[in-house]
Amino acid sequence: MARPRKDNAEYFSHDADMRNDVRIKALRRKFRHNGYSVWNMLLEYLTDCDNFKFEYSEINIELIASDFDVDVKEFETIINYLLKLDLIQKVDSIISCSTLNKRFDPLVNKRDNNRKKYDNNEFRNPELQNNVVSESEKPQSKVKNSKVKKSIKEGEKKAFVIFYNEYPAYKNGIEKELTALLSHSDYKDALPLLIPALSAQIINNDIQKNAGVFVPQWKSMTKWISERMWENVPKVPKEYHMKPDALELGENEEWDALKGLRRCGRSVIPIDAPKRPSGKHAWNGKQWIVL
């Protein structure tokens, strides 16, 4: 199957002294940070557009302004000023940037040349075909790898997603974290242990904090996985009570996990009571009152 045609780019080069261009200075002076921000986001947007241009239509104006988080009228005013400065160009309602296009000329020319070579069968000569065959000598292994990836996505990844969402510290993206787990040869055995181990560690940390014991910061997920922390499962008291998910605690309220009680200072607060409105409120046995 042929590779899909690509008519945009992943990034554009940003000069370190862009802000010092006389036209950019005028833009910054007139619109402050908003003008400079819209200009750079517009370059990003154009870079991602097919052929580095887009139609300046009413719906696109609203969509792009929303994407840039600016008012539509302000966006149009900035665009008109960019046109006036010739930083961008508009031809028959099509917006583009000549200087950006010039920077992409080498990339576009290279792609065009490669397409011509492909069309002329220059990529299909025997020598290149031999190279292709040598790289795929083991088609069965490729099929096997494909099946592994599919099973991970459809089955095992679902369990990992739950663990990923529950993890309380820094995460480096679900795909990278899953890859870190898959680097362990026994990852299939580890998957069902992730949530129980994490839950026990969270509960144990809460118990330690309530007892006034210092609790170190959570490891990043990558480190947690690399150190096989699913094997480190602390013992949790059977009488431990998890805080109800629907319970919202106010300022200085705490959940006593060992007794299953909601507390504010020395007062025990009913589970169904509203959360403490502020630090100036106290519980009088029936309701929150202002001190």
N, C-alpha and C positions, 0 to 999 in steps of 0.2 A: 504494500500500500504506500502511495506517495505521501511525503510529509506535507501537512497542511501549509498553504501559502501564508507567509508572514509578511505583513506590510506595515508593521509598526516596530517599536524598539522597546527594550527593557529599561533603558535609562538614557539620560543625556548628560553631556559634560557641563559642569557648572563652574565658571571661572571664579577664582577667589576674589577678584576685584570687580565683579559684576556690579556691585552697588555703586561703584565710582564712575560708571558710564554717565555721561552728561544727561542723557535722556532718562536713565534710571533715577538719577538725582532729582530731576524734575518730577518724576512720578512719585518719589518718596516725599518730596516737599509738599506736593499737592494733596496726596492721600495718606501720608504717614505710613505706618506699618501695614495698613490694610492694602495699600497699592502694591507694595513690594511683595506681600504675601500672595495676592491674587495673580500677579505677574508670574511668580514661580510656580504656583499651582496650575496656571494656564499652560506653561511650558510642559509640565508633567502630563497634563491632560492631552495636549497635542502629541506628545511622544507616544502616548498609548492609543491614539486614534489611527485608523487605517490611512496610510499615505500622509500622516501628520497634518490632517486638516479635518474640520467639522463644519456642519451647516449651522449658521447663526440664525436659528429659527426661534419662535416664541417659546416652544416647549423646551428646546435645548437650553435657552437662556435661563428658564426657571430651574431646570434640573441641575445645571452647572452651578448656578448661584447657590442652590441648596447644598450641593456637594461642597462648595467652598465656604459655606456658612456665612454668606454675606447677603445683604438685602438686594433684591432684584434690581431696584433702581440704581443703587450704588454700583452694582456689578456692571450695568449698562454704561454708567458714566465713566467707569474706569476703562472699559473696553473702547469707548469712543476716544478717550484720551490716548490709549495705546495706539489706536489707528492714526490719530493726529500726529503722534511722535514717530510713526512708521515703524514701531516695534513689532506690530503685526499688520497683516494686509487682509482686505476683504474684497473678493471678486465674485460677483453674482451670489451674494449671501454665504460664500464659503470663506471661513477664517483659516489663515495659515500664518506661518512665521518664516520669512525668507532666510533669516540668519540660522534658524534652527534646521531648516531643510538643507542648507549648505553644509552644516556639520554632519548631516546624515548621508550626504552624497556618496562618500566612500562605501558605506554600508549598503546603500541601495544599488550602487554599481556592482558590488561584489555579488549580491544576490542575483542581479540580472544576468551576470556572466555565468554564474553557476546554473541558472535555469536554462540558458542557451546551451551550455555544455551537456546538460541532461537531455534536452530536446534533440541534440545532435548525436546522442548515444555515446558521448565521450566518457560518460560515467559507467558505460556498460561493456567496456572492452574486456577481453579474456583475463588480462592481468588483474584488473580490479575485481572481476567476478571471482577469481581464485582467492583474493584477499577476503572477500565476503564469505566464501565457503569455509576458509580456514578459521574464521571467527565464529562460525556456527557449526563446528564439527559435531557438537553434541546437542542436537535439537531436543532430545528427550529431556536433558537436564534443564533446558530453558522452559519446557512445558512444565516440568516439575516445580521450578521456581515460581512460575506464573500461578500454579495451583496453590502454592503456599501463601503467596500474597493475597489471593482471592479469599482463602479461608481465614486469614488474619482479619481482613476487612469485614467479612460477613459475620464471623463468629467471635473470635477472640478479641477483636478490637472493641466490640460492644462492652465487654467486661472491663476492658482497660479504660474506656471513656468514662465509666462511672467512677473508677479510681481517680482518674485525672481530674474530674470535676470536684471531687471531694478533697483533694490534696490542698492543705492550707498554706503552702509556701510557694516560692518562686518556681515557675514551670517554663520550660524552654520550647513550648509548642508541642502539640500532641504527637505529631509525626516523629519528631526528634526523640521525644521521651519513649515512644513505642519502639523506635529503633534501638534505643539504649537497652530496653528490656529484652528485645529479641537477640541481643548480643550474648545473652546467657543461654547456654545450651539447654538448660532445663526450664525455659520460659513457660512452657505449657504447664508444668507443675506449679510454677510461681503464680500464674494468673489468678487461680481461685483463692490464693492466700493474701493477695494485696489488700482487699477491703477489710477482712478481719484483723490483719496486722495493723493497718492504719487506724481503724476504729479503736483498737485497744490502746494504741500509743496516744491518741487524742484524749481518751478518757483518763489514762494514767497521768498525762500532763496536767489535766484539770485538777485531779486529786492532789498532785504535788503542789500546784499553785495555791489551792485552798488551804493546804497545810503550811504555807509560808516557805516552801522549799524552792530554791532557785531552779528554774527550768530553762535550759539553753534554747536558743532559737532553732526553728526547724531547719533541717538541711534542705538544699534545693532538691527538686524531684530527681534530677539527674544523679546527684550524689546518693540520694536515698536508694535509687535503683542499683547504682554501681556497688554500693556497700551491702546489697542484699538485705535491706532492712525488713523485708517480709519475714525473715527468719528471727527477728528480734521482737518477740511478742511478750509484753509485760503481763503479769497476772493482774486481773481486774477483780475487785470484790464483787461477789454475786449480788450484793444488795445495792450496787451502784445504779442510780436512776438517771437516764438520759433526759435532758431538757426537752420538753415538747416542742416540736418544730414551729407550732403556731404561737408559742409564747414569746412576746416581745418584752424585754427588760428595759426599764428606764434608767436614768442616771443613778449610779451607785447601787443599783439592784444586783443581786447575785443569785445564782442557782446552786443550792446545796445538793450536790450530786449524791452524797452518801445517804442523805435522809429524804431526798426527793422533795425538798421544800424551796420555796421562793422567798428570799430574804431581802430586807433593806435595813442595814444596821442590825439591831436586835429584834426588829419586827418581822413576823412571818406574814407574808402577803398571799392572799388567795390566788390560786392559779388563774381564775377567770377575771381577776381585777385588771383594770386598764394599767398600762405602764406608767411609771412615775412621771408626771408632767415636767418636773424640773428639780434641781437640787434644793429648791426652797420649799418643797412639799414633803409632808410627813403622812404616814398612815395612822388613822385614828381608830382602826378596828373595823371601819365600815367603808371609808373612802379616803382619797387623798385630800389633805387640807393644806392651805398655805400657812407656813410658820410665821 
